[in-house]
Amino acid sequence: VNPIMGRARALMGTGLALAASVLVFCTFPRPDRGVLPIRSSMVKLTLQSRMTAPHLMQGGRITACREKVASRHALRLARATPAIREDSLRLGAPTLEVIKHDLAGSEDEESLGIVFEAVERACVEISRSLARVSIDRLTGDEGNINVQGEKQKKLDVVANELMKKALFETGLVAAIATEEEPDVIWAPDEISGPAFAVAFDPLDGSSNIDCSIPTGTIFSVYKLQDASKARSSKLNPFLADPSSAIIGSGYAMYSSATSLVVSVGQGTHILSLDPDRSKFVLTSARVQVPPRGPYYSLNEGRFFDWPDGLKNYINDVKQGNGKWGKKYSSRYVCSLVADVHRTILYGGWAGNPRPHLRLLFEAAPLSFLVEQAGGKGSDGVGRILSTAPHELHQRLPVFIGSSE
């Protein structure tokens, strides 16, 4: 009886080791959710080593035959595991590496990476300025009214100049449109051949600067096949195509940490600013907006300005009477970048039912990012990225977030 029990304990130990190893392997986060890949060979070695661990033998001895069987089990498990792509994104990768990875083999691989790097540099400087806003006496209004009819904050002007300078210094950006200025701005030196056009809101939510609530920078990139021809035609390069002509977009969010969220049409990635190196590094690859989330982000102070359908919907979901059956909660920062960032991570939706947000500077670039993360962007009637802008500072209602 004793030899039989000894063998049973040994086999049980082996089985537990195998089960524990499989459990550990299965709970490794998937690479497509932004975690470093664990290669199947590593799992195989782990399984084999755990199967022969002395403390699991319970005094029994695993024979060569059993070791062979255990190895076959491990090999079978390893082969059944989906292969990890050799080009999986590396966590900690800088902005340029992320963009070049997603555009590998494309004609824009190098050049678009440089444009995103330029935006990164400007955002690092903006983040630094925001951290010193009271020290450097950058609070309050500049004293001017921008094209939107809004009072410009001092940092609106600083951020706008930083973005323009960084982009034009690349020699790859032929035209810029900014929320702070009425018309398209062409590069000081004319560019011939292919180039890029960039639209941006240099400091979204700037009314919150003086009380240190999160703010952001939003941008989108378009391709000009012949920059010289576009310039000489005197046509607005941002009004030629639907918003779906965007080839890349992103935003920086300045908060307790500074995040840079980017996409060039191959998924949406989140990078975080390493203040010690003044560089953004990849912290979450190919994020996905939850298909549903129990949050909505609206200015409820405008409730009586909303359409009746929206009023009824909000009243229903707050009581759990919606299609999902969950009680929704309101989450509203009054900083679009902050509200969208939370929505990407936790689900739900954010927006404004009034025609208040700018198509080129806010709605289109954010919709591009959210769609690349599996979400949706709508003006309440149709897809935002199917909307063709007819003027530079065109406004529209916006609803961005979960797909369901």
Buried (B, 14 or more C-beta within 10 A) or exposed (E): EEEEEBBEBBBEBBBEBBEEBBEBBEEEEEBBEBBBBBEBEEBBEBBBEBBBEEEBBBEBEBEEEBBEBBBEBBBEBBEEBEEBEEEBBBBEBBBBBBBBBBBEEBEBBEBBBBBBBBBBBBBBBBBBBBBEBEEEEBEEEBEEEBEBEBBBBBBBBBBBBBBBEBBBBBEBBBBBBBBBBEEBBBBEEEBEEBBBBBBBBBBBBBBBBBEBBBBBBBBBBBBBEBBBEBBEEEEBBBBBEBBBBBBBBBBBBBBEEBBBBBBBBBBBBBBBBBEEEEBBBBBBBBBBBBEBBBBBBBBEEEEEEBEEEBBEBBEEBBEEEBEEEEEBEEBBBBBBBBBBBBBBBBBBBBBBBBEBBBBBBBBBBBBBBBBBBBBBBBBBEEBBBEBEBEEBBBBBBBBBBBBE
